[in-house]
């Protein structure tokens, strides 16, 4: 067997190989009549040998292949070039309905010049093209829906902010003109009303920010985290950044991300310790990504709450103790997810928290980011 001629071995096993291949195959003579069809062809097109072999390729399957463009392809293979690949054709057949195919045509030259043949291989791409079209339709619908959502959020924000501005404006005037005439309880009621209006205004702005972050267009570019964190920290010596890399992302959203994480660390510091915030980098589990950690020595989070803090409006403390709308970490999660990364937290109650963000490392190429 080892001494056998490879060409002879191939010729010997050609027929079983052709029958084993699942892809539909047709062997044509140079006068374009069917010499052979494999089981994949009969199974795919639900036809029989008696209606196939010996017939013109343009007559089988009720003339499904009887197209001028296909005739040109076969003439090209016979006369000018040995192979044509990925010829696209769409046809409707009584047995299987409308289908989209890619056809490869190759001339098989017999060295003895006894006969030449053309091998046709068919690839049914109907399901694939349908999935692509479905994806395109879904993306168009998503884009339209996102546009409507952003418009709604913007309009709702304006319409909700307008009465709040009036409540605050007239409340402040009342406080300025009548505070001396009010008793302590009335002044407390008035101050509570103004504080509530201010919190509602911040909440509306934050909800609008989350909506825009989730649905706006991203512009990817290299972002130097050393420069970004230094700018956010300003003169705050409690924030220390150590050799941070450049990452790929939307500069505006990444600024929002690290501003929120650093502000969160500042806000939840322990009253018995000076604030200390460290921003560091380490290798990530995912290839091409880097793990950025924002660690603090603040009040920490109880283990049973660490999985909740990234949800919208999730607050573990009252607004009187720690002001805010409960949206900051939800915004961080939304930004990181839109960048294809992850955000997690490790925390010990009373000893601080570590927020770990995985982002794509900049490697000199942002194409396809």
Secondary structure, DSSP 8 states (H G I E B T S, - for coil): -TTS-HHHHHHHHHHHHHHH--SEEEEEETT-BEEEE-HHHHHHHT--GGGTTTSBTTTHHHHTT--HHHHHHHHHHHHT-SEEEEEEEEEEETTTEEEEEEEEEEEE--TT-S--EEEEEEEE-HHHHHHHHHHHHHHHHHHHHHHHHHHHHHHHHHHHHHHHHHHHHHHHHHHHHHGGGS-HHHHHHHHHHHHHHHHHHHHHHHHHHHHHHHHS---EEEEEHHHHHHHHHTT-TTEEE-S--EEEEEHHHHHHHHHHHHHHHHHT--TTS---EEEEEEE-SSTTEEEEEEEE-SS---GGGTTTTTSTT--SS-TTTS-S-S-HHHHHHHHHHHTT-EEEEEEETTTEEEEEEEEEB--S--TT-
